[in-house]
Amino acid sequence: MAMRLRAPVVYRSQGLKRADRFHPLRRRATLDPWQSLGLRVMLVLALMGMALAVHWFDRDGLKDNIDGHISFIDAIYFTTITITTVGYGDIVPISDQAKLFESFVVTPIRVFVWLIFLGTAYDFVFRNSIDRIRTAMIRNSLKDHTIICGYGAGGSFAARELVAGGVRPEQIVVVDPDPARIAAATAEGFSAIEGDATQNSVLKAARIETACAVLVSTSRDDATALVVLSARQLHPDVQISATARLEENEDLLAQAGANIVLNPVRMGGHMLARAAADRHAVDTLADLASADAGLLLHERRASASEVGKPLDAITTGRAIKLVRGEETLGFWQNPVIAEGDRIVEVIRTS
C-alpha cells in the first residue's frame, strides 16, 4: 500500500477545546485573558492613584463635615467614593479649584472606570453566553451547505470559486486547525471552525448531517483519507470531493468514500502538455472550470419538461453529455432524456 494512515494530530488550540463552536473574526490576542484583566486593574489603580494624589495635596480645598480634619485616610476614602459613586456628603469640595477638579477630571475618570468594569464583565461573563447563542443560531441555519476541510491554497480558491458560481458565503463552512486561516476565512464572510477535520466532533459541529457537499484539501493524503472516512461515516449520502497529492493514492481515497478524487499535479501536467499545441483549447478548458470567465460546466437534474426530448433540445445551455445511473451518453449519441437523468452542460455565467 502506498499510503500509511497515521493517528490524527491533536492540535492544542482554543478551537479544539470547544470544537463545536463557531469563532467570530478576531486577530490573535497579544495578551491572555488574565494578563488583560491585570492590565485593566493596573489602569484603574493608576487613575485612582492620580486622583488620590491631587486630593491629598489639595486637601485644603476639601471639608470634612464630621470632624473638620482631612487625614490621609479621609483622602483615600473620598477618592474611592467619588470615583465609584457620587459621594455621601460627609466630605465635600469647597474651593473652586477642588470643584473644577471633581467636575472635569474625577467625573470622566468615574465614567472611564465604569466602562472598564463593564467591559471586563462582558469579556469574562457575557461573551461566552453570547457566543453560544450566536453559534446555535448559525448552526440551526446551516442546511445544504458546503464544508471545506483545509483552507490552504486549494481550499481557499475553491471557496472563492463557489461564491463566484452563486453560492452565498454563509453557506460555506471552513474547517482548519490554523487560527490564521480561520481568520482569513471569516474575513471572506464564511463560517469557520478551528479544529481537526479528522475528528468526528468537529465535522458534527459543521453540521455535516445536513451538508450537500464536503471538499477535502489537506496537505497530506493520509489526513485527507481520514477526513473522507469520517465524513462518509457521518453522512453516507453526502457528495465528497478530495485532492490527492500522489497518483497512487487516488484509488485509496475513492475506496475511503470520495465520490471525486482530483490530482492537481496530474491535471496540471495534462493541461501543460495540451498547451504546447492547443493553446486556445487549454484556455477554453480553464474558462469552463471558472465561474469568472463567462462560461461554466454545470451539472443538474433533468426537469420534467425535458423528459422525452433529445439532448440537443436543451435551451438552458449547450448540453455535452447525459448521465443515467452508471452510464454516460455523449451528445454525439443523440440520447433521449429520461426521468432521473443528469445533464452536463456549458452555461453562460455573465
Steps between C-alpha positions, in 0.01 A plus 500: 500500500640836401352694789532447875221638713610666821314606809343844472705784639351660808542875467535674835291799404206680651283387210547131590409554863157593367492338159128562460533878512506747215761768555435863411773682311770615739869566474721281714512666842839617624389453863322207659175577694669517840773731374228721349316502834821593682564786258149638560540480877831685477339769284217550753749518787712755309197724440395474864858568609510818292173623650619408850822699455309813398249462784780463756714789381191722460333380819444861608236517227302221671284518812424213739152564644563244777818614676622787281838334435614330174736212573672274245238235574232760429669577166500129406137467608388811310686389184348151491150624581498778241642274227261210564190705595422869544589515872300515823544865589715439807804638314439766235712732281481861608759684288447589136812308409372184671156534339653538154721195559197290603302621199755470219739229624333273756167475314665380172714260705181365662340438159818342364535267800141385462559431131803289596287306754224442245749394231663254738161356598415458131830328423486258794126443545277606213713432192493123552120499522468729195739278301299191591173662390654627177655159431166327550332743260766443233488123535121492481510697174746262332334276244617387155829675572852415386774403744860572397756305702832678461526869414837501331557607140261239358226538760498880493489505120214247503306719745537808281401300194183381675409861578569599140264220396215641709543331840440740789807535729296411809422164336870407510656361818880488519674254732871549567731468805694818414362814676644727228312310231181512705539877528550522123189287438274701730634821344358372170159454663516122546403314815803329650603247763852482635567130540617170353257372234610141565308518829131411482409768755636774272308375196185472712553861611504592131158331467621240253169315534326783310786588260469448125874472429835456672821621334820359650829673420759428767877501472534121544325210330476300823320787674273536197412129519409529870277802429328317214444191716352709783280704265368188325424334833309803629311569175481198265332700219700823498703591190871482592775641281865464599843585367782244483862605510624166364344320206523160671276626781206592275344152512547485878313827548222373275480183709486715814179657368592794275267540201754705308878492545709768330875496456614862443844389382367255242231741383756778469726269301219419256424870452869582457545233233188606311607865512801423280278450195148602603539827687149624431349165592683513834380858553144382439539213746623746761204727427255212542641427845463858625176687563676831433570431132143526370468127424461218750455124493185431699327181611132481589206262513278492191170683549163339442443716192820365342416130537446335160695766309837447329808638670554762231158652585637642826461879504658588835850444359702283265447141620812285474403173661227322690557279806252218561593295803848364428468564125630814327360602161666769288320752281628317190289199598179708479353364825141567606460643849331276757377568851782507754770580243768756578612746234849647466490823302696814424315805628553875493589662832492862388 
